Amino acid sequence: MKTPRAFDAGAERSVKGAVCPEPNRERRLEIGHVLFVDIVAYSQLLLNEQTAVLDELNQIVRATEQYRRAQAADALLRLPTGDGVALIFRSSPEAPAECALEIARTLSHHPKLQLRMGIHSGPVHEVTDVNERANIAGAGINIAQRVMDCGDAGHILLSKHVAEDLESDERWRAHLHDLGKVTVKHGVSVHVVNLCTDDAGNLAVPHRIDREHRTTSRKRARNRNLVIAAFVLGAVILAAIFLRPRPKAPSASSPLDEKGIAVLPFENFSDDRQDAFFADGIQDDVLTNLARIKDLRVISRTSVARYRKRARNLREIGTALGVANILEGSVRREGDRVAVNVQLIDARNDHHLWANHYDRTLADSLGIEGELAREIADALQATLTPEEKSRIQRKPTQNADAWVLYLRAVPIEEGPDTLLQDFQRAEGLYSEAVKLDPDFALAHARLGSTCAQIFHFYEPLDSWKTKARTEAEIALRLQPNLGEGQVALGQCFYWLDGDYERALAEFSTAQQLIPNDATVGLMVAAIRRRQAHWQESLDAFERIQKVDPQNPNIVRNILFTNTAMRRWPAAAVAAARLRALAPDSVVAKIQSGYVDFLWKGETTTLKNMVAQIPPAGDPDGTTTTSGWEAAMLDRDFARAAEVLAQSSFTEIYYLSGGSQPKTYLAGLTALARGNPSEAEKNFAAAAPAFEKAVQEAPDAADRHANLGLLYAFMGKRDDAIREGRRAVELKPESKDANDGAIMNCYLALIYARVEEKELALPLIERLLKTPGAVDSVDYSITINDLRFRWEWDPLRKDPRFQKLIR
């Protein structure tokens, strides 16, 4: 099942065995959770002593519960390192930490054995050594060793990456002690955290890190003295040459970006409360114009939206967003007149830097946002290029009515729970605006982008495809240097054509024109994910947070990417952050529940989250579906039937899959309850909707996958396999590592349901190790999906399947 816009990008979706790899086999990177164990002063021992301590270490390691459990699950590789051992776990970042603590606790009975340990999670891959034997290598192992090298006897050191994963669980948090960054081999800098409990580990700062920190402190003190002396001399010279008050008094201790600015939601002082959109629109346009200035760092609209109608502590807001400057404003509209008041404030000391008042007719106020942007840039002493000045001074339209329609449309599309009807409303308003002013380039660009989103997220129909491309091209014909037009055209190449290189070229141009627009970064990061550059994509999403730190859509993509990489603790941290940023979001609540199921195999969180959503908070059936699925995962089929009976929905909308009738869910419930005749009746009622969806959009892989699965449940073997394979053909993993893997997940389940075990089991085994074969609300291939979903019951008794889920 898919919920609307479930995790798709841009507001858009280990090592085993010792078999020698074939010489020409392509190298596969996987994420390994590495524990490096080193015997301290090993080289000082006699040869017979070295053999004895190595045997002693091996016995201790093999006796740990984590080692035995991982080995039994075939999720562990053990590598001797000469003076220790490296363990590569494929289960979770917790496994090496738990194993290290077990080893450390055992050392009290082995006083002569002095160990230090290092832990890191990162990419590893199989290699063939000079003896033609399988071995393991990669950054995951290298960094784990570098981290370990920083420690003394008794230390258990973690990379910051692993520590962040563990921090999501409260039981670890109190035992993690940040040691900061340290330079290791080849000048590489690693951030190290000390793991120490009451009965394991070494709480002291390692000598190497303490020595480096003291050396760095002395250098900083010496440099600081030199800087102070130079500053004093320079101040004397400058004072003699040029004395005048400055518009800002930056604090030397402030970490806030002095060229950073947050434009808070403008207050609506109009008598008509319906004019709130007008205040929102002016704020958005001011922000958009500022975002065109490369010398500024402008926080995006989604990050500042949460400060609407709240008591504003500007210092706290500046700290939260990382900027020194806050713009506040108010708008009053009375008939044909518009009054705008704005003030620019230094958030560090509440100092007013600049203020202005504008009182104009509606027609004369067109372009006021460009004036504001220019004056604000002057107040912040930002350097504008001639092209930037030209872009922000240009009036978007000469038609006041078209401008009002545009302002009404902009805020509609930007929430974390945006639905099809929201996009359709925005599309209608933009369409009216361009009818009133056919030369309104910005409205054409937004219209093209909106149509592309409708095509991608909901209705992959030729009509939306044609309109999206047409509007993007019109926008750029009217205004060739319009960044929003480049974004719209890039989205067409990306979502409509799957042409990633042309899309990236458009986004690169857009980045130059609107350097502070987070949408561009989101698109690029999402494409990297589809190209299977998983870590690069995750890093890019996290960089975008600096521009848009409070944007829930960015966090949702970070959550999805960690989920796709099976990094469950990191996904759980992102889910908690998403709920904090969007506490009323249905999607945020439900995704948190699914992450806990995928990670821990429990449905308590999902059920609790669904229970928190008020009945009116389910406009598209998402909550109903999630409540139904929680019951199905628990095999409480009677409860699942009850959830459906209590719902008034007749159909549920899904990402790119059209709508699925409630009779389909009723059929699944009946089949799971052992009532095939009732299931057949419901499936027959649902089938026309699935078949029509494929006829409407024959190139939409999702629709073929859903139809194939329906046929599988109906027992139509050949039809099911045909549709499942067609979905994979339309969306191969080589073209789309994200959705392509999910299409193969559907195909594996289709094979399982039609009793094609010899086709299903090898595919499942591969997908268990494939990044992207995980979607928190889809038919994924994870251990807990296979363990608990009733849909996999046809394979349940097969020994090969039992081995996989162990």
C-alpha positions in Angstrom: 0.0 0.0 0.0 1.2 3.5 -0.6 0.2 6.7 1.1 0.1 10.0 -0.8 3.6 11.4 -1.7 5.1 8.8 0.6 8.7 9.9 0.9 9.4 10.7 -2.7 12.1 13.2 -3.2 12.4 16.9 -3.5 9.1 17.4 -1.8 9.4 14.5 -4.3 11.2 8.3 -2.8 26.9 -6.7 3.8 29.2 -8.8 3.4 28.6 -12.6 3.5 30.6 -15.7 3.2 34.2 -16.6 2.1 33.5 -17.6 -1.5 36.1 -16.3 -3.9 34.5 -13.7 -6.1 34.6 -14.1 -9.9 37.4 -12.0 -11.4 35.1 -9.8 -13.5 32.3 -9.4 -11.0 31.3 -5.8 -10.4 32.3 -4.6 -7.0 29.2 -4.1 -4.7 29.4 -1.6 -1.9 27.4 -2.4 1.3 27.1 -0.8 4.7 29.0 -2.7 7.3 29.0 -2.0 11.1 32.7 -2.6 12.0 34.3 -3.4 15.4 38.1 -3.2 15.3 39.8 -4.8 18.3 43.5 -4.3 19.0 45.8 -5.9 21.6 47.8 -3.1 23.2 51.6 -3.5 23.3 51.3 -6.7 21.2 54.6 -6.2 19.4 56.4 -6.2 22.8 55.4 -9.8 23.5 57.4 -12.9 22.8 56.2 -15.1 19.9 54.6 -17.7 22.1 53.0 -15.0 24.2 51.5 -13.4 21.1 50.0 -16.7 20.0 48.5 -17.2 23.5 46.9 -13.8 23.8 45.5 -14.1 20.3 43.9 -17.4 21.2 42.6 -15.8 24.4 41.1 -12.9 22.5 39.5 -15.2 19.9 37.8 -17.3 22.7 36.4 -14.1 24.3 35.1 -12.8 21.0 33.5 -16.1 20.0 31.8 -16.4 23.4 29.9 -13.1 23.1 26.2 -13.2 22.5 26.4 -10.7 19.7 29.0 -12.7 17.9 27.0 -16.0 18.2 23.7 -14.3 17.2 25.2 -12.6 14.1 27.0 -15.8 13.1 23.9 -17.8 13.4 22.1 -15.3 11.2 24.9 -15.4 8.6 25.3 -11.6 9.3 28.9 -11.5 10.4 32.4 -11.6 8.9 35.5 -12.0 11.1 38.9 -10.9 9.9 42.1 -11.4 11.7 44.3 -8.3 11.7 47.6 -9.6 13.0 47.4 -8.1 16.5 43.6 -8.3 16.9 40.4 -8.9 15.0 37.9 -7.0 12.9 34.2 -7.9 13.1 31.9 -6.7 10.3 28.2 -6.9 11.4 25.4 -6.5 8.9 22.6 -6.2 11.4 22.7 -2.8 13.0 25.1 -0.1 14.5 24.1 -1.4 17.9 25.6 -4.9 17.3 29.4 -3.9 17.4 28.8 -1.5 20.4 27.0 -4.3 22.3 29.8 -6.8 21.4 32.5 -4.3 22.5 30.8 -3.9 25.9 30.5 -7.7 26.3 34.3 -8.1 25.5 35.2 -5.2 27.9 33.2 -6.7 30.7 35.0 -10.1 30.3 38.4 -8.5 30.5 38.2 -8.4 34.3 38.9 -12.1 34.3 41.8 -11.7 31.9 44.1 -9.0 33.5 47.0 -9.6 31.2 44.9 -8.8 28.1 44.8 -5.1 27.3 42.5 -4.1 24.5 41.4 -0.9 22.7 38.4 -0.9 20.3 37.0 1.3 17.5 33.6 1.3 15.8 32.3 2.8 12.6 29.5 2.2 10.1 30.4 2.7 6.5 30.7 1.2 3.0 32.6 -2.1 2.7 33.1 -4.4 -0.3 34.5 -7.8 -1.1 38.0 -8.0 -2.7 40.2 -10.8 -3.8 43.6 -11.0 -2.1 46.9 -12.2 -3.7 46.0 -15.8 -2.6 42.8 -15.6 -4.6 40.7 -15.7 -1.3 37.8 -13.5 -0.5 38.6 -10.6 1.8 36.9 -7.3 2.8 37.9 -3.7 2.4 36.4 -0.2 2.2 36.1 3.1 4.0 34.0 1.5 6.8 36.9 -0.6 7.9 39.5 2.1 7.4 37.7 4.6 9.5 37.0 2.1 12.3 40.8 1.4 12.5 41.6 5.1 12.5 39.1 5.7 15.4 40.6 2.8 17.3 44.1 4.1 16.8 43.1 7.2 18.8 42.5 5.2 22.0 44.5 3.8 24.9 44.0 0.5 26.8 40.4 0.0 27.8 38.9 2.6 25.4 35.9 1.9 23.2 35.8 4.7 20.7 33.1 5.4 18.2 32.9 7.6 15.1 30.5 10.5 15.4 28.4 8.8 12.7 27.8 5.7 14.9 27.2 7.8 18.0 24.4 9.8 16.3 22.7 6.5 15.4 22.9 5.2 19.0 21.7 8.5 20.5 18.2 7.8 19.2 17.9 5.2 22.0 17.9 6.7 25.5 19.8 3.8 27.0 22.9 4.7 25.1 22.8 8.5 25.5 24.3 8.8 29.0 27.3 6.6 28.1 28.4 8.6 25.1 31.1 11.2 25.7 32.1 13.5 22.8 35.9 13.9 22.4 35.8 16.2 19.4 37.7 16.0 16.1 41.2 14.6 15.9 43.6 14.3 13.0 44.6 10.7 12.0 46.6 9.0 9.3 47.0 10.9 6.0 45.8 14.1 7.6 42.2 12.9 7.8 40.0 14.4 10.5 37.6 12.1 12.4 35.1 13.1 15.1 35.5 10.6 18.0 33.0 9.7 20.8 34.0 7.7 23.9 31.6 4.8 24.9 32.0 4.2 28.6 29.5 2.6 31.1 29.9 1.9 34.8 31.4 -1.6 34.2 33.1 -1.2 30.8 35.3 1.2 28.9 37.8 3.9 29.9 36.4 7.3 30.8 39.7 9.1 30.6 40.5 11.3 27.6 42.9 9.3 25.4 46.5 10.6 25.5 46.6 11.2 21.8 43.5 13.3 21.7 44.4 15.2 24.9 47.8 16.0 23.5 46.4 17.2 20.1 43.7 19.3 21.8 46.3 21.0 24.1 48.6 21.7 21.1 45.6 23.2 19.2 44.7 25.3 22.2 48.2 26.7 22.4 48.2 27.5 18.7 44.9 29.2 19.0 46.0 31.3 21.9 49.1 32.4 20.1 47.2 33.2 17.0 44.6 35.0 19.0 47.2 37.2 20.6 48.6 38.0 17.1 45.1 38.8 15.8 44.3 41.0 18.8 47.6 43.0 18.3 46.9 43.4 14.6 43.3 44.3 15.3 44.3 47.0 17.8 46.8 48.5 15.4 44.3 48.4 12.5 41.6 50.0 14.6 43.9 52.9 15.5 44.7 53.4 11.8 41.1 53.1 10.7 39.8 55.4 13.4 42.2 58.1 12.2 41.1 57.7 8.6 37.4 57.0 8.7 35.1 57.4 11.7 31.4 56.9 11.2 28.7 54.7 12.9 28.0 51.4 11.3 24.5 50.0 10.7 25.5 46.8 12.5 27.5 45.9 15.6 28.4 42.3 15.2 29.3 40.4 18.3 32.7 38.7 18.0 31.4 35.7 20.0 28.3 35.2 17.9 28.2 32.1 15.7 25.3 33.5 13.7 25.7 34.2 10.0 25.9 38.0 9.6 24.7 37.7 5.9 21.9 35.4 6.9 18.3 36.5 7.1 15.0 35.0 8.0 11.8 36.6 6.6 9.1 35.8 9.2 5.5 35.4 8.2 3.9 38.9 7.7 1.0 39.7 9.9 -2.4 40.4 8.3 -3.9 43.6 9.6 -6.6 43.7 7.0 -10.2 43.8 8.2 -11.0 40.9 6.0 -9.4 37.8 7.4 -9.5 36.3 3.9 -6.7 38.6 3.0 -4.3 36.6 5.0 -3.1 35.1 1.7 -2.1 38.6 0.6 0.3 39.0 3.6 1.7 35.5 2.9 2.2 36.3 -0.7 4.1 39.5 -0.1 6.3 37.8 2.5 7.0 34.9 0.0 7.9 37.3 -2.8 10.2 39.3 -0.6 11.9 36.1 0.4 12.1 34.9 -3.2 13.7 38.1 -4.3 16.2 38.0 -1.5 17.0 34.4 -2.5 18.2 35.7 -5.8 21.1 37.4 -4.1 24.1 35.1 -3.9 25.8 37.2 -1.2 23.0 36.5 1.3 21.9 33.3 3.0 18.1 33.3 3.0 16.1 30.9 5.1 13.3 29.4 3.0 9.6 29.9 3.6 8.9 26.4 5.0 11.5 26.9 7.8 10.0 30.3 8.9 6.3 29.2 8.5 6.3 27.6 12.0 6.8 31.1 13.6 3.4 32.3 12.4 1.0 33.4 15.2 3.6 32.6 18.0 5.2 34.7 20.6 8.5 35.6 18.9 11.8 35.6 20.8 14.0 36.9 18.0 17.2 35.8 19.6 15.9 32.2 19.9 14.7 32.3 16.3 18.0 33.6 15.0 19.8 30.8 17.0 17.5 28.1 15.7 17.9 29.2 12.1 21.6 30.2 12.4 21.1 33.8 11.1 21.8 37.1 12.7 19.0 39.1 10.9 15.3 38.8 11.2 12.8 40.7 9.0 9.3 41.2 10.4 6.4 42.8 8.6 2.7 43.5 8.4 0.2 44.1 5.6 -3.1 45.9 5.6 -5.3 45.9 2.5 -8.3 48.1 2.3 -10.1 48.1 -1.0 -7.6 49.2 -3.6 -4.9 50.4 -1.1 -2.1 48.3 0.4 0.0 49.4 3.4 3.2 47.4 4.2 5.4 47.9 7.3 8.7 46.2 7.7 11.6 46.2 10.1 15.0 44.5 10.0 16.4 43.5 13.4 19.7 42.1 14.5 18.6 39.0 16.4 21.6 39.0 18.6 20.9 42.2 20.4 17.4 43.3 19.3 19.0 46.2 17.5 16.8 47.8 14.7 18.9 48.0 11.6 16.4 49.4 9.2 12.6 50.0 8.8 10.2 51.3 6.2 6.6 52.0 5.5 4.9 51.7 2.1 1.3 53.0 1.4 0.2 52.5 -2.2 -2.6 51.5 -4.5 -2.8 47.8 -5.4 -1.6 48.5 -8.9 1.3 50.7 -7.7 2.4 48.0 -5.2 3.3 45.6 -7.9 7.0 45.0 -7.6 7.2 46.3 -4.1 8.9 43.1 -3.1 11.8 43.9 -5.3 12.2 47.3 -3.7 12.2 45.8 -0.3 14.8 43.2 -1.3 17.1 45.9 -2.7 16.8 48.1 0.5 17.3 45.1 2.8 20.4 44.0 0.8 21.8 47.6 1.2 21.1 47.5 4.9 23.0 44.2 5.2 25.8 45.5 3.0 25.3 42.7 0.5 27.0 43.0 -2.9 24.6 42.7 -5.8 25.7 41.9 -9.3 24.1 43.9 -12.2 22.2 40.8 -13.1 20.8 40.3 -9.6 19.8 44.0 -9.5 18.0 43.6 -12.7 16.2 40.4 -11.6 14.9 41.8 -8.3 13.8 45.1 -9.8 11.7 43.5 -12.5 8.0 43.6 -11.8 6.5 40.1 -12.1 3.3 41.3 -13.8 1.5 44.5 -14.6 -1.9 43.0 -13.8 -3.0 43.5 -10.2 -5.7 40.8 -10.4 -3.3 38.2 -11.8 -0.8 39.1 -9.1 -3.5 38.5 -6.4 -4.3 35.1 -7.9 -0.7 34.2 -7.9 -0.3 35.2 -4.2 -3.2 33.0 -3.3 -1.8 30.0 -5.0 1.8 30.0 -3.6 1.1 28.8 0.0 -1.2 26.0 -1.0 1.4 23.6 -2.2 4.0 23.7 0.5 2.7 21.6 3.5 4.1 18.2 4.4 0.6 16.7 3.8 -0.2 18.3 0.5 -3.0 16.4 -1.3 -4.1 16.1 -4.9 -6.9 18.5 -4.3 -4.4 21.1 -3.0 -2.3 20.8 -6.1 -5.4 21.1 -8.2 -6.5 24.3 -6.4 -3.1 25.9 -6.9 -3.1 24.8 -10.6 -6.5 26.4 -11.1 -5.3 29.7 -9.6 -2.1 29.9 -11.6 -4.1 29.1 -14.8 -6.5 32.0 -14.1 -3.5 34.3 -13.5 -1.8 33.5 -16.8 -5.2 34.0 -18.6 -5.3 37.5 -17.2 -1.7 38.2 -18.0 -0.2 35.8 -20.7 3.2 37.5 -20.1 3.3 36.6 -16.4 6.4 34.4 -16.6 6.7 33.5 -12.9 3.1 32.3 -12.8 3.7 30.2 -16.0 6.8 28.7 -14.2 4.9 27.8 -11.1 2.0 26.4 -13.1 4.5 24.1 -15.0 6.0 23.0 -11.7 2.6 22.2 -10.2 1.5 20.2 -13.2 4.7 18.2 -13.1 4.1 17.4 -9.4 0.5 16.3 -10.2 1.9 14.0 -12.9 4.6 12.6 -10.7 2.8 12.2 -7.4 -0.8 11.4 -8.4 -1.9 11.3 -12.1 0.7 10.2 -14.6 -1.5 11.3 -17.5 -0.4 12.7 -20.9 -2.5 15.8 -20.3 -0.5 16.8 -17.2 2.8 16.0 -18.9 2.0 18.2 -21.9 0.8 21.1 -19.8 3.8 20.9 -17.5 6.3 21.1 -20.3 4.4 23.8 -22.2 4.2 26.1 -19.2 7.8 25.7 -18.3 8.9 26.5 -21.9 6.6 29.6 -22.0 8.1 30.9 -18.8 11.6 30.7 -20.2 10.6 32.1 -23.5 9.2 35.1 -21.7 12.0 35.4 -19.2 15.1 33.3 -20.2 17.0 34.1 -16.9 14.1 33.0 -14.6 15.3 30.5 -12.0 11.8 29.2 -11.3 11.5 28.5 -15.0 14.7 26.5 -15.0 13.4 24.5 -12.0 10.1 23.7 -13.8 11.9 22.5 -16.9 14.3 20.5 -14.8 11.3 18.8 -13.1 9.9 17.9 -16.5 13.2 16.3 -17.6 13.4 14.5 -14.2 9.8 13.4 -13.5 8.3 13.2 -17.0 11.2 11.9 -19.0 13.6 10.3 -16.4 16.4 12.2 -18.1 18.6 12.9 -15.1 21.5 14.5 -16.9 19.4 17.2 -18.6 17.5 17.7 -15.4 20.8 18.2 -13.5 21.9 20.7 -16.1 18.7 22.8 -15.7 19.0 22.6 -11.9 22.6 23.8 -12.1 21.5 26.9 -14.1 18.7 27.5 -11.6 21.2 27.3 -8.7 23.1 30.2 -10.2 19.9 32.3 -10.6 18.3 31.5 -7.2 21.2 30.3 -5.0 19.1 30.2 -1.8 16.2 28.1 -3.1 16.2 24.8 -1.3 14.0 23.2 -4.0 17.0 23.0 -6.3 19.1 21.2 -3.8 16.2 18.8 -3.0 15.9 17.9 -6.7 19.6 17.3 -7.1 19.8 15.1 -3.9 16.7 13.1 -5.0 18.3 12.4 -8.4 21.5 11.2 -6.8 19.4 8.8 -4.7 17.8 7.4 -7.9 21.2 7.0 -9.4 22.1 4.8 -6.4 24.5 7.4 -4.9 22.9 6.8 -1.5 25.5 8.4 0.9 26.0 11.3 -1.5 22.3 11.9 -1.6 22.0 11.7 2.2 24.9 14.2 2.6 23.2 16.5 0.1 19.9 16.5 2.0 21.7 17.3 5.2 23.5 20.2 3.6 20.3 21.7 2.4 19.1 21.9 6.0 21.5 24.8 6.5 19.4 26.8 4.1 16.1 25.4 5.2 16.7 24.1 8.8 13.0 23.8 9.8 11.6 22.4 6.6 9.8 19.1 7.3 10.0 18.0 3.7 13.8 17.9 3.9 13.7 15.9 7.1 11.2 13.5 5.5 13.7 12.9 2.7 16.5 12.3 5.2 14.1 9.8 6.9 13.3 8.0 3.7 17.0 7.8 2.6 18.1 6.4 5.9 15.2 3.9 5.7 16.2 2.9 2.2 19.7 2.3 3.4 18.3 0.3 6.4 19.9 2.7 8.9 17.1 2.2 11.4 18.4 4.2 14.4 19.1 7.2 12.1 15.7 6.8 10.5 14.1 6.8 14.0 16.0 10.1 14.9 14.7 11.7 11.6 11.2 10.5 12.3 11.2 12.1 15.7 12.5 15.4 14.2 9.9 15.3 11.6 7.1 15.0 14.2 8.7 17.9 16.1 8.7 20.1 13.0 5.3 19.1 11.9 3.3 18.0 15.0 0.0 18.1 13.1 1.2 16.2 10.1 -0.5 12.8 9.4 2.4 11.7 7.3 4.9 12.4 10.1 3.0 10.4 12.6 2.4 7.4 10.3 6.0 7.2 9.1 7.3 7.1 12.6 5.1 4.0 13.2 6.3 2.3 10.1 10.0 2.9 11.0 9.5 1.2 14.3 7.9 -1.8 12.6 10.7 -2.1 10.0 13.4 -1.8 12.7 11.9 -3.7 15.6 9.0 -5.6 14.2 6.5 -4.0 16.5 3.3 -2.2 15.7 2.7 -0.3 19.0 4.0 3.0 17.7 2.0 2.8 14.5 -1.2 2.1 16.4 -0.5 4.8 18.9 0.2 7.3 16.2 -3.0 6.4 14.3 -5.0 6.8 17.5 -3.6 10.4 17.8 -5.1 11.5 14.5 -8.6 13.0 14.9 -11.3 11.6 12.6 -11.3 14.9 10.6 -7.6 14.6 10.0 -8.0 11.8 7.3 -9.1 13.6 4.1 -7.7 10.9 1.8 -8.1 7.7 3.7 -4.4 7.5 4.7 -5.2 7.1 8.4 -7.9 4.5 7.8 -5.5 2.5 5.6 -2.7 2.7 8.3 -5.0 1.6 11.0 -6.2 -1.3 8.9 -2.6 -2.3 8.1 -1.5 -2.2 11.7 -4.2 -4.7 12.5 -3.2 -6.9 9.5 0.5 -6.9 10.7 -0.8 -8.1 14.1 -2.9 -10.7 12.3 -5.9 -9.3 14.0 -8.0 -9.7 10.9 -11.3 -9.1 12.7 -10.0 -5.7 13.9 -8.9 -5.0 10.3 -12.4 -5.7 9.0 -13.8 -3.5 11.7 -11.6 -0.6 10.7 -12.8 -0.8 7.1 -16.4 -1.1 8.2 -16.2 2.1 10.2 -14.7 4.1 7.4 -16.8 6.1 4.9 -14.2 6.0 2.2 -14.9 4.2 -1.1 -11.4 4.6 -2.5 -7.9 5.5 -1.3 -5.4 7.5 -3.3 -1.8 6.2 -3.8 1.4 7.6 -5.1 1.4 7.4 -8.9 -1.0 4.6 -8.7 -4.4 6.3 -9.2 -7.0 5.2 -6.7 -7.6 1.8 -5.2 -11.2 0.9 -4.1 -11.9 0.0 -0.5 -13.2 -3.4 -1.8 -9.6 -4.3 -2.5 -8.6 -3.9 1.1 -11.8 -5.9 2.1 -10.7 -8.6 -0.3 -7.2 -8.8 1.3 -8.8 -9.0 4.7 -11.2 -11.8 3.7 -8.3 -13.8 2.0 -6.2 -13.5 5.2 -9.2 -14.6 7.3 -9.5 -17.8 5.2 -12.7 -16.7 3.4 -11.8 -17.1 -0.4 -15.3 -16.7 -1.7 -15.7 -13.3 0.1 -12.3 -12.3 -1.1 -13.1 -13.3 -4.7 -16.2 -11.2 -4.7 -14.4 -8.1 -3.4 -11.4 -8.5 -5.8 -13.8 -8.8 -8.7 -15.4 -5.5 -7.6 -12.0 -3.8 -7.4 -10.5 -5.1 -10.6 -12.1 -2.6 -13.0 -10.5 0.3 -11.2 -7.0 -1.3 -11.3 -7.4 -2.2 -15.0 -8.7 1.3 -15.9 -5.7 2.9 -14.1 -3.3 0.9 -16.3 -5.2 1.8 -19.5 -5.1 5.5 -18.5 -1.3 5.5 -17.9 0.2 2.4 -19.6 3.8 3.6 -18.8 3.2 4.0 -15.1 5.1 1.1 -13.5 3.3 1.5 -10.1 0.0 0.8 -11.7 1.2 -2.4 -13.4 2.7 -3.5 -10.1 -0.6 -3.0 -8.3 -2.6 -4.7 -11.0 -0.2 -7.6 -11.0 -0.5 -8.1 -7.3 -4.3 -8.0 -7.5 -4.2 -10.7 -10.1 -1.8 -12.8 -7.9 -4.3 -12.6 -5.0 -7.0 -13.6 -7.4 -5.0 -16.6 -8.5 -4.5 -15.4 -12.1 -0.9 -16.7 -12.3 0.1 -15.7 -15.9 -1.6 -12.3 -15.8 0.0 -11.5 -12.4 3.5 -12.4 -13.6 3.0 -10.5 -16.9 2.0 -7.3 -15.1 4.8 -7.6 -12.4 7.5 -8.1 -15.0 6.1 -5.2 -17.0 6.5 -3.0 -13.9 10.1 -4.0 -13.6 10.7 -3.3 -17.3 9.2 0.2 -17.1 11.2 1.0 -13.9 14.5 -1.0 -13.9 16.9 -0.7 -11.0 19.6 0.4 -13.4 17.5 3.5 -14.3 15.9 4.1 -10.9 17.6 2.5 -7.8 14.8 3.9 -5.7 11.5 2.9 -7.3 13.1 0.1 -9.4 14.0 -1.9 -6.3 10.4 -1.5 -5.1 9.0 -2.8 -8.4 11.2 -5.9 -7.9 9.8 -6.2 -4.3 6.3 -6.4 -5.9 7.5 -8.9 -8.4 9.0 -11.1 -5.6 5.6 -11.0 -3.7 3.8 -11.9 -6.9 6.0 -14.9 -7.4 5.4 -15.9 -3.8 1.6 -15.6 -4.1 1.5 -17.7 -7.3 3.7 -20.5 -5.8 6.8 -19.7 -8.0 9.2 -20.3 -5.1 12.2 -20.9 -7.3 11.8 -17.4 -8.8 10.7 -15.7 -5.5 13.4 -16.9 -3.1 16.6 -15.9 -5.0 15.0 -12.5 -5.7 14.1 -12.0 -2.1 17.7 -13.0 -1.0 19.1 -10.3 -3.3 16.7 -7.6 -2.3 17.4 -8.2 1.4 20.8 -6.7 0.6 19.7 -4.0 -1.9 19.4 -0.4 -0.8 16.1 1.1 -1.9 14.2 -2.2 -1.5 12.6 -0.6 1.6 9.7 1.8 1.6 8.1 2.3 5.0 4.6 2.1 3.6 5.0 -0.2 0.6 5.7 -3.9 0.0 9.3 -3.9 1.0 11.8 -6.7 1.4 13.1 -6.5 5.0 13.4 -9.2 7.7 10.4 -7.9 9.6 8.3 -7.6 6.5 9.0 -11.2 5.7 8.5 -12.3 9.3 5.2 -10.7 10.0 3.3 -9.9 6.9 0.6 -12.6 6.2 1.1 -12.0 2.4 4.4 -14.1 2.6 2.7 -17.1 4.1 3.0 -19.3 0.9 6.7 -19.4 1.6 6.5 -19.6 5.4 7.3 -23.4 5.8 10.1 -23.5 3.2 13.4 -24.1 5.0 15.2 -21.6 2.6 12.7 -18.9 3.6 13.2 -19.7 7.3 16.9 -19.3 6.8 16.5 -15.9 5.2 14.4 -14.5 8.0 16.7 -15.9 10.7 
